[in-house]
Amino acid sequence: MRAIDAPGAWRYATGEGIIIGIADTGQTWHPELAAKTLPGYDFVSADQSRDGNGWDPNPNDEGDWGP
């Protein structure tokens, strides 16, 4: 954060009203982000997904840990 001077950017913008998209392996619930998170989608195929049902409108991260 220091390398890009993130603290110094706050005097110019705080992100209010900004929507961003994130491509990741899934989302986990977090109290600071829950009310700010829009619905997502799961693009992990059935043979690789931990929830066993492949592509679906449930973006939760089931984790990649072993049994």
mmCIF file of the N, C-alpha and C atoms, coordinates in Angstrom:
data_MODEL
# 
_entry.id   MODEL 
# 
loop_
_atom_site.group_PDB 
_atom_site.id 
_atom_site.type_symbol 
_atom_site.label_atom_id 
_atom_site.label_alt_id 
_atom_site.label_comp_id 
_atom_site.label_asym_id 
_atom_site.label_entity_id 
_atom_site.label_seq_id 
_atom_site.pdbx_PDB_ins_code 
_atom_site.Cartn_x 
_atom_site.Cartn_y 
_atom_site.Cartn_z 
_atom_site.occupancy 
_atom_site.B_iso_or_equiv 
_atom_site.pdbx_formal_charge 
_atom_site.auth_seq_id 
_atom_site.auth_comp_id 
_atom_site.auth_asym_id 
_atom_site.auth_atom_id 
_atom_site.pdbx_PDB_model_num 
ATOM 1   N N  . MET A 1 1  ? 0.813   -1.191  0.000   1.00 0.00 ? 1  MET A N  1 
ATOM 2   C CA . MET A 1 1  ? 0.000   0.000   0.000   1.00 0.00 ? 1  MET A CA 1 
ATOM 3   C C  . MET A 1 1  ? 0.864   1.266   0.000   1.00 0.00 ? 1  MET A C  1 
ATOM 4   N N  . ARG A 1 2  ? 1.991   1.195   0.681   1.00 0.00 ? 2  ARG A N  1 
ATOM 5   C CA . ARG A 1 2  ? 2.868   2.376   0.688   1.00 0.00 ? 2  ARG A CA 1 
ATOM 6   C C  . ARG A 1 2  ? 3.493   2.610   -0.674  1.00 0.00 ? 2  ARG A C  1 
ATOM 7   N N  . ALA A 1 3  ? 3.786   1.533   -1.407  1.00 0.00 ? 3  ALA A N  1 
ATOM 8   C CA . ALA A 1 3  ? 4.450   1.674   -2.703  1.00 0.00 ? 3  ALA A CA 1 
ATOM 9   C C  . ALA A 1 3  ? 3.606   2.467   -3.694  1.00 0.00 ? 3  ALA A C  1 
ATOM 10  N N  . ILE A 1 4  ? 2.293   2.393   -3.573  1.00 0.00 ? 4  ILE A N  1 
ATOM 11  C CA . ILE A 1 4  ? 1.426   3.148   -4.485  1.00 0.00 ? 4  ILE A CA 1 
ATOM 12  C C  . ILE A 1 4  ? 0.841   4.387   -3.817  1.00 0.00 ? 4  ILE A C  1 
ATOM 13  N N  . ASP A 1 5  ? 1.288   4.702   -2.605  1.00 0.00 ? 5  ASP A N  1 
ATOM 14  C CA . ASP A 1 5  ? 0.829   5.849   -1.822  1.00 0.00 ? 5  ASP A CA 1 
ATOM 15  C C  . ASP A 1 5  ? -0.688  5.855   -1.658  1.00 0.00 ? 5  ASP A C  1 
ATOM 16  N N  . ALA A 1 6  ? -1.240  4.694   -1.303  1.00 0.00 ? 6  ALA A N  1 
ATOM 17  C CA . ALA A 1 6  ? -2.687  4.587   -1.097  1.00 0.00 ? 6  ALA A CA 1 
ATOM 18  C C  . ALA A 1 6  ? -3.203  5.585   -0.058  1.00 0.00 ? 6  ALA A C  1 
ATOM 19  N N  . PRO A 1 7  ? -2.517  5.773   1.083   1.00 0.00 ? 7  PRO A N  1 
ATOM 20  C CA . PRO A 1 7  ? -3.026  6.763   2.036   1.00 0.00 ? 7  PRO A CA 1 
ATOM 21  C C  . PRO A 1 7  ? -3.116  8.163   1.436   1.00 0.00 ? 7  PRO A C  1 
ATOM 22  N N  . GLY A 1 8  ? -2.187  8.545   0.584   1.00 0.00 ? 8  GLY A N  1 
ATOM 23  C CA . GLY A 1 8  ? -2.205  9.860   -0.032  1.00 0.00 ? 8  GLY A CA 1 
ATOM 24  C C  . GLY A 1 8  ? -3.352  10.043  -1.023  1.00 0.00 ? 8  GLY A C  1 
ATOM 25  N N  . ALA A 1 9  ? -3.866  8.937   -1.568  1.00 0.00 ? 9  ALA A N  1 
ATOM 26  C CA . ALA A 1 9  ? -4.965  9.018   -2.536  1.00 0.00 ? 9  ALA A CA 1 
ATOM 27  C C  . ALA A 1 9  ? -6.279  9.401   -1.887  1.00 0.00 ? 9  ALA A C  1 
ATOM 28  N N  . TRP A 1 10 ? -6.438  9.170   -0.593  1.00 0.00 ? 10 TRP A N  1 
ATOM 29  C CA . TRP A 1 10 ? -7.697  9.470   0.083   1.00 0.00 ? 10 TRP A CA 1 
ATOM 30  C C  . TRP A 1 10 ? -8.074  10.943  0.011   1.00 0.00 ? 10 TRP A C  1 
ATOM 31  N N  . ARG A 1 11 ? -7.128  11.831  -0.145  1.00 0.00 ? 11 ARG A N  1 
ATOM 32  C CA . ARG A 1 11 ? -7.490  13.254  -0.239  1.00 0.00 ? 11 ARG A CA 1 
ATOM 33  C C  . ARG A 1 11 ? -8.143  13.582  -1.585  1.00 0.00 ? 11 ARG A C  1 
ATOM 34  N N  . TYR A 1 12 ? -8.003  12.681  -2.571  1.00 0.00 ? 12 TYR A N  1 
ATOM 35  C CA . TYR A 1 12 ? -8.594  12.896  -3.889  1.00 0.00 ? 12 TYR A CA 1 
ATOM 36  C C  . TYR A 1 12 ? -9.898  12.122  -4.095  1.00 0.00 ? 12 TYR A C  1 
ATOM 37  N N  . ALA A 1 13 ? -9.977  10.933  -3.525  1.00 0.00 ? 13 ALA A N  1 
ATOM 38  C CA . ALA A 1 13 ? -11.178 10.101  -3.706  1.00 0.00 ? 13 ALA A CA 1 
ATOM 39  C C  . ALA A 1 13 ? -11.207 9.024   -2.631  1.00 0.00 ? 13 ALA A C  1 
ATOM 40  N N  . THR A 1 14 ? -12.420 8.660   -2.226  1.00 0.00 ? 14 THR A N  1 
ATOM 41  C CA . THR A 1 14 ? -12.577 7.612   -1.215  1.00 0.00 ? 14 THR A CA 1 
ATOM 42  C C  . THR A 1 14 ? -13.272 6.378   -1.760  1.00 0.00 ? 14 THR A C  1 
ATOM 43  N N  . GLY A 1 15 ? -13.628 6.394   -3.039  1.00 0.00 ? 15 GLY A N  1 
ATOM 44  C CA . GLY A 1 15 ? -14.313 5.262   -3.643  1.00 0.00 ? 15 GLY A CA 1 
ATOM 45  C C  . GLY A 1 15 ? -15.821 5.344   -3.562  1.00 0.00 ? 15 GLY A C  1 
ATOM 46  N N  . GLU A 1 16 ? -16.352 6.415   -3.007  1.00 0.00 ? 16 GLU A N  1 
ATOM 47  C CA . GLU A 1 16 ? -17.800 6.582   -2.890  1.00 0.00 ? 16 GLU A CA 1 
ATOM 48  C C  . GLU A 1 16 ? -18.456 6.519   -4.268  1.00 0.00 ? 16 GLU A C  1 
ATOM 49  N N  . GLY A 1 17 ? -19.458 5.645   -4.416  1.00 0.00 ? 17 GLY A N  1 
ATOM 50  C CA . GLY A 1 17 ? -20.192 5.528   -5.669  1.00 0.00 ? 17 GLY A CA 1 
ATOM 51  C C  . GLY A 1 17 ? -19.502 4.724   -6.752  1.00 0.00 ? 17 GLY A C  1 
ATOM 52  N N  . ILE A 1 18 ? -18.388 4.125   -6.452  1.00 0.00 ? 18 ILE A N  1 
ATOM 53  C CA . ILE A 1 18 ? -17.626 3.360   -7.432  1.00 0.00 ? 18 ILE A CA 1 
ATOM 54  C C  . ILE A 1 18 ? -17.991 1.881   -7.329  1.00 0.00 ? 18 ILE A C  1 
ATOM 55  N N  . ILE A 1 19 ? -18.215 1.239   -8.472  1.00 0.00 ? 19 ILE A N  1 
ATOM 56  C CA . ILE A 1 19 ? -18.474 -0.201  -8.519  1.00 0.00 ? 19 ILE A CA 1 
ATOM 57  C C  . ILE A 1 19 ? -17.290 -0.853  -9.221  1.00 0.00 ? 19 ILE A C  1 
ATOM 58  N N  . ILE A 1 20 ? -16.750 -1.893  -8.623  1.00 0.00 ? 20 ILE A N  1 
ATOM 59  C CA . ILE A 1 20 ? -15.637 -2.605  -9.234  1.00 0.00 ? 20 ILE A CA 1 
ATOM 60  C C  . ILE A 1 20 ? -16.023 -4.069  -9.423  1.00 0.00 ? 20 ILE A C  1 
ATOM 61  N N  . GLY A 1 21 ? -15.371 -4.725  -10.333 1.00 0.00 ? 21 GLY A N  1 
ATOM 62  C CA . GLY A 1 21 ? -15.577 -6.150  -10.557 1.00 0.00 ? 21 GLY A CA 1 
ATOM 63  C C  . GLY A 1 21 ? -14.311 -6.900  -10.189 1.00 0.00 ? 21 GLY A C  1 
ATOM 64  N N  . ILE A 1 22 ? -14.472 -8.067  -9.620  1.00 0.00 ? 22 ILE A N  1 
ATOM 65  C CA . ILE A 1 22 ? -13.331 -8.868  -9.202  1.00 0.00 ? 22 ILE A CA 1 
ATOM 66  C C  . ILE A 1 22 ? -13.474 -10.285 -9.757  1.00 0.00 ? 22 ILE A C  1 
ATOM 67  N N  . ALA A 1 23 ? -12.446 -10.758 -10.426 1.00 0.00 ? 23 ALA A N  1 
ATOM 68  C CA . ALA A 1 23 ? -12.409 -12.145 -10.888 1.00 0.00 ? 23 ALA A CA 1 
ATOM 69  C C  . ALA A 1 23 ? -11.545 -12.908 -9.898  1.00 0.00 ? 23 ALA A C  1 
ATOM 70  N N  . ASP A 1 24 ? -12.156 -13.876 -9.229  1.00 0.00 ? 24 ASP A N  1 
ATOM 71  C CA . ASP A 1 24 ? -11.462 -14.606 -8.181  1.00 0.00 ? 24 ASP A CA 1 
ATOM 72  C C  . ASP A 1 24 ? -12.010 -16.029 -8.139  1.00 0.00 ? 24 ASP A C  1 
ATOM 73  N N  . THR A 1 25 ? -11.496 -16.839 -7.242  1.00 0.00 ? 25 THR A N  1 
ATOM 74  C CA . THR A 1 25 ? -11.970 -18.216 -7.121  1.00 0.00 ? 25 THR A CA 1 
ATOM 75  C C  . THR A 1 25 ? -13.250 -18.322 -6.319  1.00 0.00 ? 25 THR A C  1 
ATOM 76  N N  . GLY A 1 26 ? -13.719 -17.231 -5.765  1.00 0.00 ? 26 GLY A N  1 
ATOM 77  C CA . GLY A 1 26 ? -14.961 -17.241 -5.003  1.00 0.00 ? 26 GLY A CA 1 
ATOM 78  C C  . GLY A 1 26 ? -14.940 -16.159 -3.956  1.00 0.00 ? 26 GLY A C  1 
ATOM 79  N N  . GLN A 1 27 ? -16.060 -16.000 -3.298  1.00 0.00 ? 27 GLN A N  1 
ATOM 80  C CA . GLN A 1 27 ? -16.136 -14.985 -2.258  1.00 0.00 ? 27 GLN A CA 1 
ATOM 81  C C  . GLN A 1 27 ? -16.446 -15.636 -0.921  1.00 0.00 ? 27 GLN A C  1 
ATOM 82  N N  . THR A 1 28 ? -15.919 -15.049 0.116   1.00 0.00 ? 28 THR A N  1 
ATOM 83  C CA . THR A 1 28 ? -16.242 -15.467 1.473   1.00 0.00 ? 28 THR A CA 1 
ATOM 84  C C  . THR A 1 28 ? -16.886 -14.283 2.176   1.00 0.00 ? 28 THR A C  1 
ATOM 85  N N  . TRP A 1 29 ? -17.742 -14.564 3.126   1.00 0.00 ? 29 TRP A N  1 
ATOM 86  C CA . TRP A 1 29 ? -18.461 -13.509 3.814   1.00 0.00 ? 29 TRP A CA 1 
ATOM 87  C C  . TRP A 1 29 ? -17.513 -12.713 4.692   1.00 0.00 ? 29 TRP A C  1 
ATOM 88  N N  . HIS A 1 30 ? -17.667 -11.385 4.679   1.00 0.00 ? 30 HIS A N  1 
ATOM 89  C CA . HIS A 1 30 ? -16.882 -10.507 5.534   1.00 0.00 ? 30 HIS A CA 1 
ATOM 90  C C  . HIS A 1 30 ? -17.803 -9.384  5.998   1.00 0.00 ? 30 HIS A C  1 
ATOM 91  N N  . PRO A 1 31 ? -17.823 -9.068  7.295   1.00 0.00 ? 31 PRO A N  1 
ATOM 92  C CA . PRO A 1 31 ? -18.773 -8.085  7.809   1.00 0.00 ? 31 PRO A CA 1 
ATOM 93  C C  . PRO A 1 31 ? -18.655 -6.691  7.179   1.00 0.00 ? 31 PRO A C  1 
ATOM 94  N N  . GLU A 1 32 ? -17.468 -6.295  6.777   1.00 0.00 ? 32 GLU A N  1 
ATOM 95  C CA . GLU A 1 32 ? -17.293 -4.966  6.190   1.00 0.00 ? 32 GLU A CA 1 
ATOM 96  C C  . GLU A 1 32 ? -17.746 -4.907  4.733   1.00 0.00 ? 32 GLU A C  1 
ATOM 97  N N  . LEU A 1 33 ? -17.812 -6.062  4.079   1.00 0.00 ? 33 LEU A N  1 
ATOM 98  C CA . LEU A 1 33 ? -18.139 -6.071  2.658   1.00 0.00 ? 33 LEU A CA 1 
ATOM 99  C C  . LEU A 1 33 ? -19.521 -6.630  2.348   1.00 0.00 ? 33 LEU A C  1 
ATOM 100 N N  . ALA A 1 34 ? -20.145 -7.329  3.279   1.00 0.00 ? 34 ALA A N  1 
ATOM 101 C CA . ALA A 1 34 ? -21.408 -8.022  3.021   1.00 0.00 ? 34 ALA A CA 1 
ATOM 102 C C  . ALA A 1 34 ? -22.483 -7.107  2.442   1.00 0.00 ? 34 ALA A C  1 
ATOM 103 N N  . ALA A 1 35 ? -22.672 -5.934  2.989   1.00 0.00 ? 35 ALA A N  1 
ATOM 104 C CA . ALA A 1 35 ? -23.712 -5.026  2.511   1.00 0.00 ? 35 ALA A CA 1 
ATOM 105 C C  . ALA A 1 35 ? -23.331 -4.324  1.210   1.00 0.00 ? 35 ALA A C  1 
ATOM 106 N N  . LYS A 1 36 ? -22.070 -4.458  0.809   1.00 0.00 ? 36 LYS A N  1 
ATOM 107 C CA . LYS A 1 36 ? -21.589 -3.764  -0.388  1.00 0.00 ? 36 LYS A CA 1 
ATOM 108 C C  . LYS A 1 36 ? -21.312 -4.721  -1.543  1.00 0.00 ? 36 LYS A C  1 
ATOM 109 N N  . THR A 1 37 ? -21.608 -6.014  -1.353  1.00 0.00 ? 37 THR A N  1 
ATOM 110 C CA . THR A 1 37 ? -21.302 -7.018  -2.360  1.00 0.00 ? 37 THR A CA 1 
ATOM 111 C C  . THR A 1 37 ? -22.548 -7.347  -3.177  1.00 0.00 ? 37 THR A C  1 
ATOM 112 N N  . LEU A 1 38 ? -22.421 -7.280  -4.492  1.00 0.00 ? 38 LEU A N  1 
ATOM 113 C CA . LEU A 1 38 ? -23.517 -7.630  -5.384  1.00 0.00 ? 38 LEU A CA 1 
ATOM 114 C C  . LEU A 1 38 ? -23.493 -9.128  -5.665  1.00 0.00 ? 38 LEU A C  1 
ATOM 115 N N  . PRO A 1 39 ? -24.604 -9.681  -6.149  1.00 0.00 ? 39 PRO A N  1 
ATOM 116 C CA . PRO A 1 39 ? -24.613 -11.114 -6.473  1.00 0.00 ? 39 PRO A CA 1 
ATOM 117 C C  . PRO A 1 39 ? -23.518 -11.452 -7.482  1.00 0.00 ? 39 PRO A C  1 
ATOM 118 N N  . GLY A 1 40 ? -22.975 -12.634 -7.367  1.00 0.00 ? 40 GLY A N  1 
ATOM 119 C CA . GLY A 1 40 ? -21.915 -13.076 -8.258  1.00 0.00 ? 40 GLY A CA 1 
ATOM 120 C C  . GLY A 1 40 ? -22.276 -14.364 -8.950  1.00 0.00 ? 40 GLY A C  1 
ATOM 121 N N  . TYR A 1 41 ? -21.291 -15.028 -9.524  1.00 0.00 ? 41 TYR A N  1 
ATOM 122 C CA . TYR A 1 41 ? -21.511 -16.265 -10.254 1.00 0.00 ? 41 TYR A CA 1 
ATOM 123 C C  . TYR A 1 41 ? -20.313 -17.181 -10.074 1.00 0.00 ? 41 TYR A C  1 
ATOM 124 N N  . ASP A 1 42 ? -20.556 -18.479 -10.062 1.00 0.00 ? 42 ASP A N  1 
ATOM 125 C CA . ASP A 1 42 ? -19.533 -19.510 -9.913  1.00 0.00 ? 42 ASP A CA 1 
ATOM 126 C C  . ASP A 1 42 ? -19.216 -20.078 -11.297 1.00 0.00 ? 42 ASP A C  1 
ATOM 127 N N  . PHE A 1 43 ? -17.991 -19.871 -11.772 1.00 0.00 ? 43 PHE A N  1 
ATOM 128 C CA . PHE A 1 43 ? -17.586 -20.375 -13.080 1.00 0.00 ? 43 PHE A CA 1 
ATOM 129 C C  . PHE A 1 43 ? -16.618 -21.552 -12.969 1.00 0.00 ? 43 PHE A C  1 
ATOM 130 N N  . VAL A 1 44 ? -16.627 -22.241 -11.830 1.00 0.00 ? 44 VAL A N  1 
ATOM 131 C CA . VAL A 1 44 ? -15.761 -23.403 -11.651 1.00 0.00 ? 44 VAL A CA 1 
ATOM 132 C C  . VAL A 1 44 ? -16.532 -24.640 -12.112 1.00 0.00 ? 44 VAL A C  1 
ATOM 133 N N  . SER A 1 45 ? -15.925 -25.447 -12.984 1.00 0.00 ? 45 SER A N  1 
ATOM 134 C CA . SER A 1 45 ? -16.616 -26.610 -13.542 1.00 0.00 ? 45 SER A CA 1 
ATOM 135 C C  . SER A 1 45 ? -16.911 -27.657 -12.470 1.00 0.00 ? 45 SER A C  1 
ATOM 136 N N  . ALA A 1 46 ? -17.906 -28.502 -12.725 1.00 0.00 ? 46 ALA A N  1 
ATOM 137 C CA . ALA A 1 46 ? -18.378 -29.480 -11.746 1.00 0.00 ? 46 ALA A CA 1 
ATOM 138 C C  . ALA A 1 46 ? -17.270 -30.425 -11.279 1.00 0.00 ? 46 ALA A C  1 
ATOM 139 N N  . ASP A 1 47 ? -16.371 -30.819 -12.175 1.00 0.00 ? 47 ASP A N  1 
ATOM 140 C CA . ASP A 1 47 ? -15.318 -31.752 -11.774 1.00 0.00 ? 47 ASP A CA 1 
ATOM 141 C C  . ASP A 1 47 ? -14.233 -31.098 -10.914 1.00 0.00 ? 47 ASP A C  1 
ATOM 142 N N  . GLN A 1 48 ? -14.214 -29.779 -10.840 1.00 0.00 ? 48 GLN A N  1 
ATOM 143 C CA . GLN A 1 48 ? -13.225 -29.056 -10.036 1.00 0.00 ? 48 GLN A CA 1 
ATOM 144 C C  . GLN A 1 48 ? -13.833 -28.345 -8.829  1.00 0.00 ? 48 GLN A C  1 
ATOM 145 N N  . SER A 1 49 ? -15.156 -28.209 -8.797  1.00 0.00 ? 49 SER A N  1 
ATOM 146 C CA . SER A 1 49 ? -15.780 -27.420 -7.737  1.00 0.00 ? 49 SER A CA 1 
ATOM 147 C C  . SER A 1 49 ? -15.972 -28.226 -6.464  1.00 0.00 ? 49 SER A C  1 
ATOM 148 N N  . ARG A 1 50 ? -15.875 -27.565 -5.334  1.00 0.00 ? 50 ARG A N  1 
ATOM 149 C CA . ARG A 1 50 ? -16.096 -28.226 -4.048  1.00 0.00 ? 50 ARG A CA 1 
ATOM 150 C C  . ARG A 1 50 ? -17.587 -28.396 -3.758  1.00 0.00 ? 50 ARG A C  1 
ATOM 151 N N  . ASP A 1 51 ? -18.437 -27.567 -4.401  1.00 0.00 ? 51 ASP A N  1 
ATOM 152 C CA . ASP A 1 51 ? -19.876 -27.717 -4.158  1.00 0.00 ? 51 ASP A CA 1 
ATOM 153 C C  . ASP A 1 51 ? -20.484 -28.782 -5.068  1.00 0.00 ? 51 ASP A C  1 
ATOM 154 N N  . GLY A 1 52 ? -19.713 -29.275 -6.051  1.00 0.00 ? 52 GLY A N  1 
ATOM 155 C CA . GLY A 1 52 ? -20.127 -30.401 -6.874  1.00 0.00 ? 52 GLY A CA 1 
ATOM 156 C C  . GLY A 1 52 ? -21.139 -30.113 -7.962  1.00 0.00 ? 52 GLY A C  1 
ATOM 157 N N  . ASN A 1 53 ? -21.537 -28.853 -8.139  1.00 0.00 ? 53 ASN A N  1 
ATOM 158 C CA . ASN A 1 53 ? -22.558 -28.606 -9.151  1.00 0.00 ? 53 ASN A CA 1 
ATOM 159 C C  . ASN A 1 53 ? -22.114 -27.677 -10.269 1.00 0.00 ? 53 ASN A C  1 
ATOM 160 N N  . GLY A 1 54 ? -20.843 -27.372 -10.357 1.00 0.00 ? 54 GLY A N  1 
ATOM 161 C CA . GLY A 1 54 ? -20.325 -26.575 -11.467 1.00 0.00 ? 54 GLY A CA 1 
ATOM 162 C C  . GLY A 1 54 ? -20.850 -25.161 -11.520 1.00 0.00 ? 54 GLY A C  1 
ATOM 163 N N  . TRP A 1 55 ? -21.029 -24.666 -12.754 1.00 0.00 ? 55 TRP A N  1 
ATOM 164 C CA . TRP A 1 55 ? -21.444 -23.278 -12.966 1.00 0.00 ? 55 TRP A CA 1 
ATOM 165 C C  . TRP A 1 55 ? -22.817 -23.033 -12.363 1.00 0.00 ? 55 TRP A C  1 
ATOM 166 N N  . ASP A 1 56 ? -22.923 -22.001 -11.533 1.00 0.00 ? 56 ASP A N  1 
ATOM 167 C CA . ASP A 1 56 ? -24.204 -21.662 -10.923 1.00 0.00 ? 56 ASP A CA 1 
ATOM 168 C C  . ASP A 1 56 ? -24.143 -20.243 -10.354 1.00 0.00 ? 56 ASP A C  1 
ATOM 169 N N  . PRO A 1 57 ? -25.285 -19.683 -9.947  1.00 0.00 ? 57 PRO A N  1 
ATOM 170 C CA . PRO A 1 57 ? -25.298 -18.312 -9.434  1.00 0.00 ? 57 PRO A CA 1 
ATOM 171 C C  . PRO A 1 57 ? -24.923 -18.199 -7.958  1.00 0.00 ? 57 PRO A C  1 
ATOM 172 N N  . ASN A 1 58 ? -24.210 -19.170 -7.419  1.00 0.00 ? 58 ASN A N  1 
ATOM 173 C CA . ASN A 1 58 ? -23.743 -19.132 -6.034  1.00 0.00 ? 58 ASN A CA 1 
ATOM 174 C C  . ASN A 1 58 ? -22.227 -18.921 -6.053  1.00 0.00 ? 58 ASN A C  1 
ATOM 175 N N  . PRO A 1 59 ? -21.745 -17.703 -5.783  1.00 0.00 ? 59 PRO A N  1 
ATOM 176 C CA . PRO A 1 59 ? -20.326 -17.405 -5.889  1.00 0.00 ? 59 PRO A CA 1 
ATOM 177 C C  . PRO A 1 59 ? -19.493 -17.740 -4.653  1.00 0.00 ? 59 PRO A C  1 
ATOM 178 N N  . ASN A 1 60 ? -20.074 -18.410 -3.670  1.00 0.00 ? 60 ASN A N  1 
ATOM 179 C CA . ASN A 1 60 ? -19.327 -18.692 -2.442  1.00 0.00 ? 60 ASN A CA 1 
ATOM 180 C C  . ASN A 1 60 ? -18.100 -19.540 -2.690  1.00 0.00 ? 60 ASN A C  1 
ATOM 181 N N  . ASP A 1 61 ? -17.029 -19.209 -2.008  1.00 0.00 ? 61 ASP A N  1 
ATOM 182 C CA . ASP A 1 61 ? -15.774 -19.941 -2.099  1.00 0.00 ? 61 ASP A CA 1 
ATOM 183 C C  . ASP A 1 61 ? -15.850 -21.139 -1.174  1.00 0.00 ? 61 ASP A C  1 
ATOM 184 N N  . GLU A 1 62 ? -15.890 -22.321 -1.749  1.00 0.00 ? 62 GLU A N  1 
ATOM 185 C CA . GLU A 1 62 ? -15.962 -23.553 -0.962  1.00 0.00 ? 62 GLU A CA 1 
ATOM 186 C C  . GLU A 1 62 ? -14.588 -23.977 -0.446  1.00 0.00 ? 62 GLU A C  1 
ATOM 187 N N  . GLY A 1 63 ? -13.555 -23.291 -0.875  1.00 0.00 ? 63 GLY A N  1 
ATOM 188 C CA . GLY A 1 63 ? -12.186 -23.615 -0.445  1.00 0.00 ? 63 GLY A CA 1 
ATOM 189 C C  . GLY A 1 63 ? -11.569 -24.682 -1.327  1.00 0.00 ? 63 GLY A C  1 
ATOM 190 N N  . ASP A 1 64 ? -10.252 -24.773 -1.289  1.00 0.00 ? 64 ASP A N  1 
ATOM 191 C CA . ASP A 1 64 ? -9.568  -25.779 -2.086  1.00 0.00 ? 64 ASP A CA 1 
ATOM 192 C C  . ASP A 1 64 ? -8.770  -26.737 -1.223  1.00 0.00 ? 64 ASP A C  1 
ATOM 193 N N  . TRP A 1 65 ? -9.129  -26.819 0.034   1.00 0.00 ? 65 TRP A N  1 
ATOM 194 C CA . TRP A 1 65 ? -8.481  -27.702 0.976   1.00 0.00 ? 65 TRP A CA 1 
ATOM 195 C C  . TRP A 1 65 ? -8.949  -29.131 0.756   1.00 0.00 ? 65 TRP A C  1 
ATOM 196 N N  . GLY A 1 66 ? -8.154  -30.093 1.157   1.00 0.00 ? 66 GLY A N  1 
ATOM 197 C CA . GLY A 1 66 ? -8.516  -31.504 1.020   1.00 0.00 ? 66 GLY A CA 1 
ATOM 198 C C  . GLY A 1 66 ? -9.432  -31.966 2.130   1.00 0.00 ? 66 GLY A C  1 
ATOM 199 N N  . PRO A 1 67 ? -10.035 -33.143 1.961   1.00 0.00 ? 67 PRO A N  1 
ATOM 200 C CA . PRO A 1 67 ? -10.956 -33.657 3.001   1.00 0.00 ? 67 PRO A CA 1 
ATOM 201 C C  . PRO A 1 67 ? -10.245 -33.968 4.318   1.00 0.00 ? 67 PRO A C  1 
# 
